[in-house]
Amino acid sequence: MIGNGKRLAVAAWWAAAAVVAAGPCAAQEELLKKYSCLACHSVDQKLVGPPYKEVAEKYRGQADAPEKLFQKVKRGGVGVWGQIPMPPNPTVPDGDLRNMIKFILSLK
């Protein structure tokens, strides 16, 4: 039988493990929210722009994909996914943008 102190310790360990396991993905999704990316995109459904899973599929295997997407998000663009333009996002910090792109390209 486990005492209350040990039970709490085990519960705390499992909670910490869940946070660590979800950490990078959850952090990147928070960045997508912070910079309002989810106003036009979602992971798996078309909104105004393409779903992130389709972006990942389109660029899968392209070594220059992270830099292409970095430039497209910073400068904005139109024509790759239709005629609705994506506005430029020059104020998103480079590190945050690279983390979001890495997350998007990892989707399957």
N, C-alpha and C positions, 0 to 999 in steps of 0.2 A: 504494500500500500504506500502511495506517495503522499507525503505531508503537504500542507498548504504552501509552504515556502518553495518546495521543489516544483509543485504544480505551477505556481506563478513564474518561476524561472523557466520552465519548459514552455509555457505560453508566451513569455517574452521572447524566447529564442525563436519560436516559430513565427511570431509577428515580425521580428527583425529579418528573418530569412525571407519572408514574403516581400518586404520592402526592398531588400537587396535584389531579389530576383526580378521585381517589377521596375526597379530603379531607372535604368537607362531608357527604356521604352516609355515609361510614364513621364520622365523628365522631358523627352523630346516631344511627346504629345502636349505637354504643358507649354512648350515653346511655340508649337503650332497655334495654340489658343492665344497665347500672349501677343503674338504678332498678327492676329486675326486671319490667319491662313484658312481656318476652318469655316470662315464666312463664305468662301467660294469652293473649297475642296473638302472631301471626306476621304476616309481610307478606302472605302469600297463602293461608293455610289457617286454618280455624276451629279454635281450641283451646277454651279456656274462654270467651273473648270473641271478638268478630268479628275477621276478618283486617283489617289496616290498609288494604288496597286497597278493601275494601267500605266502610270508614269514609270514605275519600276520595271514593268514588263517591256515597255518601249525602249528603255535605255539599258536593259540587262545585257551584260557582256561588253559594253562600250567603255573602254578605259578612260575616255575623256568625259564621260557622263557627269561626274560630280562637278567638274569645272563648267561644262555647258549649262547645267542647271543653275549653278551659282550665278553665272552671268545673266541668264534669263530672268531669274528672280530679282536680281539687283536692278536690271535695266527695264524689265517688263518685256512684253512681246505679244505677237499675234500671228496666227496662221498655222502653227503646228497642230493645234487642237481645235481649229475652227476659227471663226472670225470675231469671237468675243475677246477683246484684248485683256491681258493681265497687266495691271498697273505696275510701275516700277516700285521697288521696295528698298531704296537706298539707305534707309535709317536702321535696317536690321543689322545688328553687329555681325561681322564676318564669321566669328566663331559659332554663334548661335545658328546662323544660316547653314554653315557646313555640317553642324550636328543634325539639323532638320533634314538636310539632303541625304545624309548618310542613313538616317532612319527610313526615309521614303524609299531609297534605293534598296533597302534590305527587305522590303515587303514582298510577300509571295502570294 
